[in-house]
Amino acid sequence: MLQWPKYVQLKEVGPRDGLQNEKIWVPTEDKIAWINKLSESGVREIEFSSFVNPKWIPALADAREVGMRIKRNPDTSYSALVPNMKGLEYALEAEVDGASVFMSASETHNRKNINKSIDDTYPVLGEVIQEAKNAGKQVTGYVSTVFDCPYEGKINPDQVLRVCDKLFESGADNLSLGDTIGSAVPSQVEALLEAVLARFPEDKIIMHFHNTRGMAIANIMTSLRYGITRFDSAVGGLGGCPYAPGAAGNVATNDVLYLLHGLGIETGIDDSKIEEAAFFIQDKLEKKLPSKSLAYAASAK
């Protein structure tokens, strides 16, 4: 019988990756209250916002205020997305514990998302990584479109490895590999992880799945078989990428917890508190979130 890992760590990305594409403005007070609920759930890391120019991500224009006013759980790390040195300056003012930099394995998606070529992105992120490290912060490198690109189609694992090499060489502590448009199937996950884990330790790799075609849980199961024990997720299945047309939300934290706890894998997270946080933000957004577990919980009330 397959031996599952004893423990898996989830990073809650709902407050950043979940809200960044929402048309409804969630008031700052509600964001803070929501993140405070998440902080009580036992989740070890929360990505609370993005310090990208508010012109590009208006839904997160209050990143500094949110970071300065949330109630910090000493057992939880609070990170944020940081695009450049100015963003890092603001993030440090908001007392982030970790900084996340981002780029794509796809040249076209990188230009659409960052307005730079891949080669021109490396020195910008390299400076951010080094300054964040000098400030004593953990750095995660997000690599988007590692399986498929909405503009270029299939991405060769060699393209992903080149980006991973550069980010690790620049000082990133770990990398989050993103199925940005939610198109991957388990065979693609196997092929990429075979290549990535031949070069990098499994504990340095985080998987980030979107659920556009309903494959996220299957892809997480595949990743677990390869020894991956770190995943990004968003309560309720919030999310989407502004520069990936048709991309649906992140894999739902509620659904991942149902899977992991059902397999006897520990997470340290309280399902009921995550459910409470999911219902809270669902009400604020005035729409049903896609999590199957959340829908079941709502029907059982």
C-alpha positions in Angstrom: 0.0 0.0 0.0 1.2 3.5 -0.9 2.6 5.4 2.1 1.2 8.9 2.3 3.2 11.6 4.0 2.4 12.2 7.7 2.2 15.9 7.4 1.4 18.4 4.6 1.7 22.2 4.8 -0.9 24.4 3.1 -0.3 28.1 2.3 -3.5 30.1 2.3 -3.4 32.4 -0.8 -7.0 33.5 -0.8 -6.4 37.0 0.5 -4.0 37.6 -2.4 -4.5 35.2 -5.3 -8.1 34.8 -4.4 -9.1 38.4 -4.3 -6.9 39.9 -7.0 -9.3 39.1 -9.8 -12.5 40.0 -8.0 -14.6 42.9 -9.4 -16.3 43.6 -6.0 -14.2 45.7 -3.7 -13.9 44.0 -0.3 -13.6 46.7 2.3 -10.3 46.9 4.3 -12.1 46.1 7.5 -13.6 43.0 6.0 -10.2 41.8 4.6 -8.7 42.3 8.1 -11.5 40.4 9.8 -11.3 37.6 7.3 -7.5 37.2 7.6 -7.9 37.2 11.4 -10.3 34.3 11.0 -7.8 32.5 8.8 -5.1 33.1 11.4 -7.2 31.2 14.0 -7.5 28.1 11.8 -4.0 26.7 12.3 -2.8 27.5 8.8 1.0 28.0 8.9 1.3 30.7 6.2 -1.1 33.3 4.8 -0.3 35.3 1.8 -2.3 38.4 2.9 -1.9 40.8 -0.1 0.1 42.0 -3.1 2.3 45.1 -3.3 1.9 45.3 -7.1 0.9 48.8 -8.3 -2.8 49.3 -7.4 -3.4 50.5 -11.0 -2.8 46.9 -12.1 -4.5 45.1 -9.1 -7.0 47.6 -7.7 -8.6 44.9 -5.5 -5.5 44.9 -3.3 -4.8 48.7 -3.1 -4.9 48.6 0.7 -2.1 46.1 1.1 0.0 48.2 3.5 -3.0 49.0 5.8 -4.1 45.3 5.8 -0.6 44.2 6.7 -0.2 46.7 9.5 -3.6 46.0 11.1 -4.1 42.3 11.0 -3.8 40.4 14.3 -0.7 38.3 14.0 -0.7 34.7 15.2 2.9 33.9 16.4 2.6 30.4 14.8 1.7 31.8 11.4 3.9 33.4 8.8 2.5 36.4 6.8 3.8 36.9 3.3 2.9 39.0 0.3 3.6 39.3 -3.4 6.4 41.8 -4.2 7.1 42.8 -7.9 10.0 45.2 -7.5 12.1 47.3 -5.0 9.3 49.8 -4.4 6.9 47.0 -3.6 9.4 45.5 -1.3 9.8 48.8 0.5 6.1 49.0 1.2 6.0 45.3 2.1 8.7 45.7 4.7 6.8 48.7 6.1 3.9 46.3 6.5 6.2 43.9 8.4 5.9 40.9 6.0 7.5 37.7 7.2 8.0 36.5 3.7 8.3 38.0 0.2 7.0 36.3 -2.9 8.4 37.2 -6.3 6.9 36.0 -9.6 7.6 35.3 -13.2 6.5 32.9 -15.9 8.1 30.0 -17.7 6.3 31.3 -20.8 7.9 34.3 -22.6 4.5 35.6 -23.8 2.7 35.2 -20.4 5.7 36.9 -18.7 5.5 39.9 -21.1 1.7 40.1 -20.5 2.0 39.7 -16.8 5.1 41.7 -16.0 5.7 43.7 -19.2 9.2 42.4 -19.5 11.0 39.6 -21.2 12.1 36.6 -19.1 15.8 37.7 -19.4 15.0 41.3 -18.3 13.0 40.0 -15.3 15.9 38.1 -13.7 17.9 41.2 -12.6 14.8 42.9 -11.2 13.8 39.9 -9.1 17.4 39.1 -8.2 17.7 42.5 -6.5 14.4 42.1 -4.7 15.4 38.6 -3.5 18.7 39.8 -2.1 17.3 42.8 -0.4 14.5 40.7 1.2 17.1 38.2 2.3 19.2 41.0 3.8 16.1 42.1 5.8 15.8 38.5 7.1 12.8 37.5 5.1 12.0 34.2 3.5 11.6 34.4 -0.3 9.3 32.2 -2.4 9.6 32.4 -6.2 6.4 31.8 -8.1 6.8 30.3 -11.5 3.6 30.6 -13.6 2.4 28.6 -16.6 4.7 25.6 -15.8 2.4 23.2 -17.8 0.5 25.2 -20.3 0.3 28.9 -21.4 -2.8 30.5 -22.7 -0.8 32.1 -25.5 1.9 29.5 -26.3 0.3 26.2 -25.5 2.4 23.4 -23.9 5.5 24.4 -22.0 8.6 22.2 -22.1 9.9 21.2 -18.7 13.3 22.5 -19.8 11.8 26.0 -19.9 10.7 25.6 -16.3 14.0 24.3 -15.2 15.8 27.3 -16.6 13.7 29.7 -14.6 14.0 27.5 -11.5 17.8 27.5 -11.8 17.9 31.3 -12.0 15.6 31.9 -9.1 17.4 29.5 -6.8 20.8 31.0 -7.9 19.4 34.4 -7.0 18.7 33.2 -3.5 15.0 32.1 -3.4 14.4 29.8 -0.5 11.7 27.8 -2.3 9.7 27.8 -5.5 5.9 27.5 -6.1 5.2 25.9 -9.5 1.9 27.1 -10.9 -0.7 25.5 -13.1 -1.9 29.0 -13.9 -4.8 28.1 -16.3 -5.7 24.9 -14.5 -5.1 22.7 -17.5 -2.7 20.1 -16.3 -3.4 16.4 -15.9 -1.5 14.0 -13.7 0.8 12.7 -16.5 2.0 16.3 -17.0 2.6 16.6 -13.3 4.6 13.4 -13.3 6.7 14.6 -16.2 7.5 18.0 -14.6 8.2 16.6 -11.2 10.5 13.9 -12.6 12.6 16.7 -14.1 12.4 19.1 -11.2 13.1 16.6 -8.4 16.1 15.3 -10.3 17.6 18.7 -9.7 16.1 20.2 -6.6 15.1 18.9 -3.1 11.4 18.0 -2.8 11.0 20.2 0.4 12.0 23.3 -1.7 9.1 22.8 -4.1 5.5 23.9 -3.6 2.7 23.1 -6.0 0.1 25.6 -7.0 -2.9 24.2 -8.8 -6.0 26.0 -10.3 -9.1 24.0 -10.8 -10.4 25.2 -14.1 -11.0 21.7 -15.5 -11.5 19.9 -12.2 -8.1 18.3 -12.1 -6.5 20.0 -9.1 -7.2 17.3 -6.5 -6.0 14.6 -8.9 -2.8 16.6 -9.5 -2.3 17.0 -5.8 -2.6 13.3 -5.3 0.0 12.8 -8.0 2.3 15.3 -6.3 1.9 13.6 -3.0 3.2 10.4 -4.6 6.3 12.2 -5.6 6.9 13.4 -2.0 5.6 16.9 -2.4 4.2 18.1 1.0 3.6 21.8 0.4 0.7 23.2 -1.6 -1.0 26.6 -2.1 -4.7 26.8 -1.8 -7.5 29.3 -1.3 -10.6 29.0 0.9 -13.7 28.3 -1.1 -11.7 28.0 -4.4 -11.3 31.7 -4.8 -9.1 33.1 -7.5 -8.1 33.5 -11.1 -5.3 35.2 -13.1 -6.0 38.6 -14.8 -3.5 37.6 -17.5 -4.7 34.1 -18.1 -8.1 34.2 -19.9 -10.5 31.6 -18.6 -8.5 30.6 -15.6 -10.7 29.5 -12.7 -10.0 29.7 -9.0 -7.3 28.1 -6.9 -7.9 24.6 -5.6 -10.1 25.1 -2.6 -8.5 24.8 0.8 -11.8 23.2 2.1 -11.5 20.4 -0.6 -7.8 19.8 0.0 -8.4 19.4 3.7 -11.2 16.9 3.1 -8.7 14.9 1.0 -5.7 15.1 3.3 -7.6 14.5 6.5 -9.5 11.6 4.9 -6.1 10.1 4.0 -5.0 10.5 7.6 -2.5 13.2 6.8 -2.0 15.9 9.4 -2.1 19.6 8.5 -2.6 21.3 11.9 -5.6 23.1 10.4 -9.1 23.1 11.8 -11.6 22.3 9.0 -14.5 24.1 10.8 -12.6 27.4 11.1 -11.6 27.2 7.4 -15.3 26.6 6.6 -16.3 29.6 8.7 -13.7 31.8 6.9 -15.0 30.6 3.6 -18.6 31.4 4.4 -17.5 34.8 5.6 -15.8 35.8 2.4 -18.5 34.2 0.3 -21.1 36.5 1.9 -18.9 39.6 1.3 -18.4 38.7 -2.4 -22.1 38.0 -2.8 -21.6 34.9 -4.8 -21.3 31.1 -4.4 -17.7 29.9 -4.2 -16.8 26.7 -6.2 -15.6 24.5 -3.4 -17.6 21.2 -3.4 -17.0 20.7 0.4 -18.3 24.2 1.1 -21.4 23.5 -1.0 -22.0 20.3 0.9 -21.6 22.1 4.2 -24.1 24.8 3.1 -26.7 22.1 2.0 -26.3 20.4 5.4 -27.1 23.5 7.4 
